């Protein structure tokens, strides 16, 4: 059972890594709330570069979490579980603070 969970977590890690790569390349759909919640007119005029970067970093953090969690299930090392929790906590903190930063910088004249 642990092998199956490990494989699923590794697939998730790779999938999130691929999404992160596309976000950094500014290709494909922009997975960002700031983009999703604005109207079509604003989407055409907004600078998407910081949002792609933010989404890329967040997907890297999620990918790291899944990778660490897969290693935890495979190796049974409790420290990997706590490192994975720390990685996801840092990812959430980054997402919140970078959203405030992007919002503040976009409001400047």
MARKOLKOL-398132 format. One line per field, with one value per residue: residue in three letters; chain; x, y, z of N, C-alpha, C, O in turn. Coordinates in steps of 0.02 Angstrom, whole numbers, plus 32768, in hexadecimal, padded with zeros to 4 digits. Example, Ala and Ser with C-alpha at 12.3 -4.5 7.8 and 13.67 -1.06 7.14 Angstrom:
residues 2
aa = c(ALA_SER)
ch = c(A_A)
n.east = c(8294_8282)
n.north = c(7EE4_7F90)
n.up = c(8186_8162)
ca.east = c(8267_82AC)
ca.north = c(7F1F_7FCB)
ca.up = c(8186_8165)
c.east = c(8294_8285)
c.north = c(7F5B_8002)
c.up = c(8186_818A)
o.east = c(82C8_829E)
o.north = c(7F5A_8039)
o.up = c(81A7_8192)
END
This chain:
residues 109
aa = c(UNK_UNK_UNK_UNK_UNK_UNK_UNK_UNK_UNK_UNK_UNK_UNK_UNK_UNK_UNK_UNK_UNK_UNK_UNK_UNK_UNK_UNK_UNK_UNK_UNK_UNK_UNK_UNK_UNK_UNK_UNK_UNK_UNK_UNK_UNK_UNK_UNK_UNK_UNK_UNK_UNK_UNK_UNK_UNK_UNK_UNK_UNK_UNK_UNK_UNK_UNK_UNK_UNK_UNK_UNK_UNK_UNK_UNK_UNK_UNK_UNK_UNK_UNK_UNK_UNK_UNK_UNK_UNK_UNK_UNK_UNK_UNK_UNK_UNK_UNK_UNK_UNK_UNK_UNK_UNK_UNK_UNK_UNK_UNK_UNK_UNK_UNK_UNK_UNK_UNK_UNK_UNK_UNK_UNK_UNK_UNK_UNK_UNK_UNK_UNK_UNK_UNK_UNK_UNK_UNK_UNK_UNK_UNK_UNK)
ch = c(A_A_A_A_A_A_A_A_A_A_A_A_A_A_A_A_A_A_A_A_A_A_A_A_A_A_A_A_A_A_A_A_A_A_A_A_A_A_A_A_A_A_A_A_A_A_A_A_A_A_A_A_A_A_A_A_A_A_A_A_A_A_A_A_A_A_A_A_A_A_A_A_A_A_A_A_A_A_A_A_A_A_A_A_A_A_A_A_A_A_A_A_A_A_A_A_A_A_A_A_A_A_A_A_A_A_A_A_A)
n.east = c(8029_8062_80BB_8065_8028_8099_80BC_804C_8059_80D3_80AF_8057_80B4_8108_80AA_8084_8100_8110_80A7_80D6_8149_810F_80CC_8137_816C_810C_80A3_800D_7F79_7F59_7F6B_7F2F_7EE3_7ED1_7ECC_7E62_7DF1_7DD8_7D89_7D6C_7D9B_7DFB_7E55_7E90_7EDD_7F2F_7FCF_8017_808A_80C4_8065_8069_80EA_80DB_807C_80C9_812E_80E2_80AB_8123_8142_80D6_80F0_816A_813C_80EB_814F_81A4_8148_8130_81AE_81AE_814A_8188_8207_81ED_8216_8200_8228_8222_819A_817F_81D2_8192_8116_8146_8173_80FB_80BC_8112_80FD_8076_8080_80D5_807F_8018_805C_809E_8032_7FFD_806A_8074_7FF9_8009_8075_803C_7FE0_8027_8049)
n.north = c(7FC4_803E_8054_806D_80E4_8134_8137_8179_81F5_821E_822C_8297_82F7_8303_832F_83AC_83E9_83F2_8449_84B8_84D5_84FC_856E_85C1_85D4_8620_85EB_859E_8584_85FE_85E0_862F_868A_8715_872A_86D7_870F_878C_87F4_87D8_8844_8881_8818_8819_888B_8885_8872_87DD_879E_87A2_8754_86D9_86B4_86AD_8645_85DE_85CE_85A7_852E_84E7_84DC_848C_841A_83F6_83D7_8364_830E_8302_82C9_8250_8216_820A_81A7_813F_812D_8132_8192_81FD_8281_82B1_82C2_8332_8391_8398_83CE_844A_847C_848B_84E7_8556_856E_8596_860A_8656_8665_86B5_872B_8753_876F_87E0_8835_883C_8877_88F2_892A_8933_8996_8A0A_8AAC)
n.up = c(8000_8025_7FBD_7F52_7F7C_7F80_7EF8_7EC1_7F02_7ECC_7E46_7E51_7E7D_7E0D_7DAE_7DE5_7DDE_7D54_7D34_7D7A_7D2F_7CB4_7CE2_7D07_7C89_7C54_7C0C_7BD5_7C3D_7CBA_7D5D_7DD2_7E53_7E4A_7DC3_7D9E_7DDA_7DA2_7D25_7C74_7C28_7C7B_7C84_7C08_7C0C_7C7B_7CCE_7CC1_7CE5_7D6F_7DB0_7D6F_7D97_7E23_7E2B_7DF3_7E53_7EC2_7E92_7E88_7F0F_7F3A_7EF0_7F29_7FAA_7F8F_7F60_7FD1_8029_7FE7_7FF5_807F_8092_8052_8091_8119_8177_81F8_81FF_817C_8168_81B9_817C_8101_8128_8153_80D8_8091_80E3_80D6_804F_804D_809B_8048_7FD9_800D_803B_7FC6_7F75_7FB3_7F9E_7F10_7EF7_7F38_7EEF_7E70_7E80_7E86_7E40)
ca.east = c(8000_808E_80D7_8030_8022_80D6_80B7_801A_8076_8106_808C_8040_80EF_811D_8076_808B_813E_8103_807E_8103_8173_80E6_80BE_8174_8174_80D2_807E_7FD2_7F4A_7F75_7F4A_7F37_7EA3_7ECD_7EB8_7E21_7DB9_7DCD_7D61_7D90_7DBD_7E36_7E84_7EB4_7F0B_7F59_8012_8011_80CC_80CD_8036_8086_8123_80C0_805F_80FF_814F_80B3_80A9_8162_813A_80A8_8115_819A_8116_80DA_818D_81B8_8116_813E_81E9_8199_8128_81B8_823F_81D3_823C_81D2_8241_820A_8156_8182_81EF_815C_80E8_8167_8174_80B8_80AF_8137_80DB_803A_8096_80EC_8045_7FF4_8084_80AB_7FF4_7FFC_80A0_8060_7FC2_8025_809E_8012_7FBA_8052_803F)
ca.north = c(8000_8078_805F_808C_812A_8156_8142_81AE_8235_8231_8243_82DB_8322_830F_8357_83F0_8402_8404_8486_84EE_84E7_8523_85AF_85E9_85E5_864A_85C6_857B_85A6_861E_85C8_8662_86A8_875A_8726_86B5_8737_87CC_87EE_87CC_8882_8889_87E3_882D_88C3_887C_8856_8799_8782_8791_871F_869A_86A5_8698_8602_85AF_85C1_8581_84E9_84C8_84CA_8454_83E1_83E2_83B7_8320_82E8_82F2_829B_820F_81FB_81F7_8166_810C_8123_8131_81C0_822E_82C5_82C5_82DA_8376_83BB_83A1_83FF_848B_8492_84A3_8524_858C_857B_85BD_864D_8678_8677_86ED_8768_876A_878D_8825_885B_8849_88A7_8933_8943_8942_89D2_8A45_8AD2)
ca.up = c(8000_8028_7F7A_7F2A_7F93_7F6A_7EAF_7EB6_7F17_7E9B_7E0B_7E62_7E7F_7DC7_7D8E_7DFE_7DC2_7D0E_7D35_7D8F_7CF6_7C85_7D00_7D01_7C42_7C44_7BD9_7BEE_7C68_7CF5_7D99_7E06_7E65_7E32_7D7D_7D98_7DF5_7D7F_7CE8_7C35_7C13_7CA5_7C73_7BCB_7C18_7CB7_7CC7_7CDC_7CF6_7DB6_7DC4_7D57_7DC2_7E64_7E23_7DE9_7E94_7EEB_7E7A_7E9C_7F56_7F3E_7ED5_7F5E_7FDE_7F7A_7F5D_8016_8044_7FC9_8016_80C2_808F_803B_80C0_815E_81A2_8212_81F1_813A_8170_81D3_8148_80CF_8145_8150_8093_807D_810A_80B5_8010_805C_80B0_800C_7FB0_802C_803B_7F82_7F5B_7FCD_7F7D_7ECB_7EF9_7F4A_7EB8_7E37_7E8F_7E81_7E02)
c.east = c(802B_80AC_80A4_8028_805E_80D3_8085_8036_80AC_80E6_8072_807B_8106_80EA_807B_80CC_8136_80DA_80A9_812F_814C_80D6_80FC_8180_813C_80AB_8042_7FA8_7F6D_7F4D_7F55_7EF4_7E9B_7EB7_7E72_7DE6_7DAF_7DA5_7D8D_7DB7_7DFE_7E6A_7EAF_7EE9_7F3B_7F9E_8013_8053_80D4_809F_804D_80C0_810C_80A3_8094_8122_8122_80AE_80EA_815E_810D_80CA_8147_8177_8105_8117_81A4_8187_8120_817B_81DA_8178_8157_81EB_822A_81FE_820E_81E7_8229_81C3_8156_81A1_81BA_8129_8106_8168_8130_80A6_80D3_8117_809D_804D_80AF_80B1_8021_801D_8094_806D_7FEE_8030_808D_8028_7FDB_804D_8073_7FE9_7FE3_8046_8079)
c.north = c(803F_8088_8081_80D6_8152_8166_817A_81F2_824C_824A_828B_830C_8334_833C_83A1_8410_8418_8444_84C1_8504_8510_8569_85DC_85FF_8612_862C_85A4_85A6_85C3_8609_85F9_8683_86EF_875B_8709_86E2_877A_87BF_87E6_880A_888C_8854_87F6_8861_88B8_8860_8812_877C_8773_875A_86DB_8685_868B_8652_85CD_859C_8597_8539_84C4_84B2_848F_8414_83C7_83BE_836E_82F3_82D3_82C1_8254_81EE_81E5_81B2_812F_80FA_811E_815A_81F9_8276_82DE_82DF_8323_83A7_83CA_83D3_8445_84A7_84AD_84E2_855F_859E_85A6_8604_8675_8690_86B3_872D_8781_8788_87D5_8850_886C_887D_88ED_8952_8955_8981_8A11_8A69_8ACC)
c.up = c(8000_7FE4_7F4E_7F3C_7F7B_7F20_7EA0_7EC9_7EE7_7E5A_7E17_7E62_7E38_7DA4_7DA5_7DE5_7D7A_7D0A_7D49_7D55_7CC3_7CA1_7CFA_7CB9_7C29_7C0A_7BFA_7C1C_7CA6_7D32_7DD2_7E13_7E4A_7DE9_7D76_7DAB_7DD3_7D3F_7CAB_7C1D_7C3A_7C95_7C37_7BD9_7C52_7CA5_7CE8_7CF5_7D41_7DCF_7DAB_7D84_7E06_7E5F_7E18_7E2A_7EC1_7ED4_7E87_7EE5_7F5F_7F25_7F09_7F97_7FCC_7F76_7FA3_8037_8028_7FE9_805D_80C2_807B_8071_810A_818F_81B7_8202_81AD_813C_8188_81A2_8112_80E9_8145_810A_807E_80A4_80EA_8072_801A_8071_8074_7FE2_7FCC_8027_7FF5_7F62_7F73_7FA9_7F35_7EC9_7F09_7F11_7E7B_7E42_7E8A_7E3F_7DD3)
o.east = c(801B_80B6_80B6_8021_8058_80E5_8093_802D_80B2_8100_8078_8074_8116_80FE_8076_80CD_8151_80E8_80A3_8139_8166_80D3_80F5_819B_813C_8094_8045_7FB1_7F99_7F13_7F80_7ED0_7E65_7E93_7E4B_7DB0_7D80_7DA0_7DCA_7DED_7E31_7EA6_7EEA_7F1C_7F6B_7FA6_800F_8053_80EA_80B0_8046_80C6_8125_80B0_808E_8131_8139_80AE_80E9_8175_811A_80C2_814E_8190_8110_8114_81B5_819C_8118_817B_81F6_8187_814F_81F9_8251_8208_81F8_81BD_821E_81B0_8130_818C_81B7_8112_80E3_8160_812C_8084_80B6_8117_8091_802E_809F_80B0_800E_8003_8098_8072_7FDC_8022_8097_8029_7FC5_8047_8086_7FD1_7FC8_803B_8078)
o.north = c(8070_80C2_80AE_8100_818C_819D_81A5_8223_8288_8278_82B5_8344_836E_836A_83CE_844C_844B_8470_84F7_8540_8542_8599_8617_8635_8627_864F_8590_85E2_85A2_861D_85EE_8694_8703_8789_8720_86DA_879E_8787_87ED_8803_889D_8862_87E5_8864_88DD_883B_880D_8749_873C_8734_86A9_864A_8659_8628_8595_8562_856A_850B_8487_847B_8464_83DF_838B_838D_8340_82B8_8299_8295_8223_81B2_81B4_8187_80F6_80BF_8108_8146_8220_82A1_8319_830B_834C_83E1_8402_83FF_8476_84E3_84E1_850E_8595_85D9_85D5_8634_86B1_86C9_86E0_8760_87BD_87B5_8802_888A_88A5_88AA_891D_898E_8982_899E_8A48_8A48_8AEA)
o.up = c(7FDF_7FD2_7F28_7F10_7F66_7F0B_7E76_7EA5_7EDA_7E3B_7DEB_7E49_7E2B_7D80_7D7C_7DD8_7D65_7CE2_7D2C_7D4A_7CA9_7C7B_7CEA_7CAC_7BEF_7BDD_7C34_7C21_7CC3_7D3A_7DFD_7DE4_7E36_7DD4_7D4C_7D8F_7DE5_7D27_7CAE_7C02_7C1E_7C99_7C33_7BB6_7C5A_7C74_7D26_7D17_7D52_7DFC_7DCF_7D96_7E1F_7E8A_7E31_7E36_7EE3_7EFD_7E91_7EF7_7F89_7F43_7F12_7FB1_7FF3_7F88_7FAE_805C_804B_7FF7_8075_80EB_8091_807C_8134_81C8_818D_81F9_81A4_8116_816F_819E_80F8_80C3_8137_8100_805C_8089_80E4_805F_7FF4_805B_806E_7FCB_7FA6_8011_7FE9_7F38_7F4C_7F98_7F1F_7E9F_7EEB_7F04_7E55_7E11_7E88_7E0C_7D9C)
END
